[in-house]
Amino acid sequence: LHPPALQQEIEHAESVLNCTLPPVWIHRNALVLLPQHARLNLLRERLRGSDQHGTTGWGIGEARNIEISQPDNCLRALHFIPDYEQTLVGVVKKSLASVAAQANTLLQTTQDATILEEFSSLDVQSDDLHQEAQTIAQQYRDVMNQHYIHHNAIPYTLEQHTNIIMEGGQGIMLDETIGTAPHNTWTDTTFRNAASLLAPHLNKYSTTIQPVYASRTYLTRHGAGPLPTESEELRSEMLAAERNPTSPITGPMRFGPLHHPYTAYAIQHTHHQWGNAALPPKVFLNCMDQFALNPRSFERTYDVQVGWLGWGETASDKITCR
């Protein structure tokens, strides 16, 4: 969670919809990103040179890395509720110290004067950490106080609404476990979190779960990493309409026809997470207005073979898209 970005997104949505949106329910354990996480992430990418992994530039992986190695140094949404708020500045300070330590380690691996100058501000001295922590804590507090921080909103939501949508944030092929390592995110992008949140309440609320896999009619990828159907012709056709252009952080925007083994692999490696609780999966294709630019990417029924990434599985199936 990046509170300033959340606020910007809400303000933009309100301006487009011409209405006031209700407060957002934020899980108390949600990791909160600092601007320094993003800078550390960019430093790590720059040091990789031409072998960059690709990044969204938000520092999610850096926050996860600190969560795993130094869990007490993680800023979470719960630090903004009254019971924990007295620890807020201290936790922000510890988070900044962790970022500074990692930045120092990385900076010692290079002699590139440009990189050393550009990222020297990350190696903050301990005397400066407290003031920086106070500034960030106040800025974030102003945003977080406008929203609900909760332990689990699922029971309330199921009681109040007949249908709810739980939306994933990134593509399954970027998942930290089954994605295209090392060109993947450091978080779980599958159904696993949704399944764990819903599991305790399935019997009480007689919940029916319909997994939906969504994809465009073509593939995209920012920066480095596998893109089996990459097409420069398609890239030149699509860039004019794409709202995620090439940038210094994310790298080049790449395009290719829809890759059917990707679809099969994603379904076969994630649908089991629901156990017997879910209906058969559905595949949803959007951006059909751009289908005319990319007719070769779509077949109504197609055979798929899994094993393209070398995991060793061999499976075949037919998937029908309607």
N, C-alpha and C positions, 0 to 999 in steps of 0.2 A: 504494500500500500504506500502510495506517495501522496500525502495530503495536499500539497499545492496543486499537483496534477489533477487530483480528484475534484478540487474546487474549480479549477479551470474547466474541466469537462462538464460539471454541473451548470456553471454559468453559461457555457456555450449552448448546452441543451435547452436551458430556460429561454435563451434569446431566440433560438430556432422555433421552439414550441410555443413561445409567448405565454408561459405559465410558470408557477413556482413549484418545483419538485419537492416531494416529501424528503425527510431525512433518510440517510442511508444506514442500513443495519450492517455493522462491521463486527466480525468475530473478534473476540478479545485476544486470541492468539495470533492474529494476523501480524506478520512481520512488517515493520515500517521502514521504508527506505530513506536514507539521507542523501543529500546532493553528493557527498563524498563517496558514497558507494558507486555512483555513476562514473565519477572521475577515476576511481580505482579500476573499474571495469574497462574504461577506455585506455588507461595506462597499460593494462595487461594485454589488450588487443594490439596496441601500438608496438609493444615489445615482440609480438609474434611476427612482425614484418609482413612478408607476403603469405605467411601461413596462418592468417587470421581465421578464427572460428566463426565469426559473424556474431553480432550482438544487437539487441534493441537499444542499448545505451542507457538503461535505467539502473543498472547495478544489481539486478535481482540475484544473479549468481554470486556476487560478492557478499550480499547479505546472507544468503544460504550457507556459504562457506563459513562465515563467522558463526552462524547459528549452530553448525555442526561441531566446530572446533572450540567455540567459546560461547555456549548458550546463555550464560549470564550477562554477556555483553550485547545482547540483542534488544533493540527497541521494539516493543509490541504495542498493539492498540490498548491493551489493558493498563499500560502505564499512564493513560490519560483519564482513567476513572478515579474518583475520589480516594478509594482505598489504597491506590498505588501512586497517586500523583506526586507525593512528597519525594518519590524516588526518580521522578522523570528526568531532571537535569543530570543527576548522577549516572543514569543509564545511557543517556545521550553522550555524556562525556566518555563513558567506557566504550561505546560504539565508535566514537571518533578516534579514541586511542588505538582500537583494534585496526581501523582503517589505516591510521598513520604508521603502525608497525608493519603492516603488509606492504604499504607503499614504499617504506624505507627498504624493505627486503628486495622488492622488485627494482627499485632505482639503483641498487648496488650491483645489478647485473648488466648495466649498460654504461657506455661511455659517450652515448649520443648526447651532445650538448643541447640540442633542441628539445629532446624529451626531458632531460634533466631540468631545464628551465621551465618548460611548460607544466610539469607536474610537481615541482618542488613544494608548492603550497600544500600538497597532501601530507607531507611529512611535518605535521604541526607539532610544535614544542608543547610540553605539558602545561607550561604557564599560560598558554593561549587557549587551551581546550575548554576551560570553564566558561569564558566569555562566549565562545562559539557555541557551546552547548546551551547556554541560556537563550541566545538569539534563536536557535533552531527550535528549542522547546516552546518558546512563546509563539513563534510563527505557526508551528504545527498545532498547538493547543487551540488557537483561534479557529482552525478548521475543524478539528476533531470534536470540539464542544457543540458543534451544530448537528451532530449525528448520534445514533444509538450504538453503544458498544455493548455487546451481549456475549453470553456463553454459548447459546445455541438457539437461533431463531426458528429452527425447523418446526418444532411443535406448534408454536404460535402461528406460523405461516400455514401449516396444514389445517389448523382449526378455522382460519379466516378465509381461506381460498380453496376453490375446487381444483384449479389447475395451477401448478407452479412450474417455472422453467429454471433449470440449473445449467448455466452456460459455462463452458470451458473458456480459458483465456488464450491458449495457443494450440497449434496443431499437434496431433499425436506423434508425428514423426520427429518432433523436437523434444519429446519426453526424455527425462534423465536416465531412464532405465531401458526403454525399448527403442529410443530414437536413434538418429544417425550420428552416434558418437564419433569424434569429439565435437562435432558441429551440432550441439544440442543445448537446450537450456538446463539449468540446474534445479529444476522443479518438476513436479508431477503434473503432466498435462492430460492425463487420462480421466476415466470416470471414478478412479479410486476414492478421491475425497468426497464426491457426491454420494457414492455408495456407503461410505462409512458414516456420513451424517444422517442418511435416511434409514439405515439398517435398524436402529433401535425403535423406530416408529412405524414400521411397515404393518405389523399386525394390528395395532391400535387403530390406525386410520385407513385400513384396507386400501393401501396405496397401490396404484398400477403405474409401473415405470415403463416409459417408452424411450429407449436410447435412440438418438438421432445423430448420425454422422454427417456433417456438412462439409461441402467442398465447393470451390468454384469449378467452372468447366475447364480450368487450366491450372497448372501449378505455378507457384511463385516461390522465390527464395531470395532473402537478402544476404549478400556477401558469400563467403565460402561455404562449401559443403556439397554433398551429392545432389544432383538434379538430373536423373537419367535421361529425361526427354528434352533437355535444354535446347532451345531454338532461338537463334539470333533473329530469324525472320519474325517469329512471334513477338519477340522482345520489342522490335522496332514498331510493330503494329500496336502493341498494348501500352507502351510507355506514355503515349499522348493522353490516354484515359486514366492512367493509374495515379492514385493519390499518395503512394508511398515511393517517392523517387529515390534515386541513388543519393547517398549522403556520406560524409566522411566517417560517421559512426557506424551506420548499418552496412555500408559497402554497396556494391552495385545491386540494382533490382533485376532479378533474372526470371525468365519465363520458360515454360515448356508445356506441351500437351499433357492432359491428365494421365497419370501413370497408374494403370489398373492394379498392378501388384502392390503399390502403396496402399490403395484402398483396402484390398484384401488383407494385407499384413496388419493394418491398423485395427480392423474389425476382429480378426482372429486372435489378436494379442490383448484385447481389452474387454470384449464382451463378457468373458468369463468372470470379470470382477463383480458382476451382479449376482452370480450364482443362479438360482432358479427364480429370482425375484422379478426379472425383467421380461418384457415381450421381445420377440425377435427384432433385431435392429433394422432401422430404416436409413437409407442413404438419401441425403438431400443435396441437390445441385443448385447453386445460385449463379448469378451473373449470366443467366441465359441470354441476356441482351447482347452479350459479347460472343455468343456461340458461333455466329456467322464468321467471325475472324478465326475460329479455331475448330472447324468441323471434324478434323481428324482425331480430336481428343476424346470423342464420346461415341460409345456404341451402346445400344439399348441393352443388349445382353452380351457378356463377354466372358471368356475363360481366363482364369488368373492362376499363375504359378507363384508360389512363395519360396524364397530361398535366395533372393537377389542380393541380400546383404551378407551372405555367408554364415548365417546362424545355424544352418544345417537342416532346417525344417524343409520338408517337401510336402506340399499339400496343393490340391486343386479344388476349385469350386466354381460354380456359376453364380454371378450376382446380377440381378435384374434391376435396373433403375427405371422408375416410373415418374 
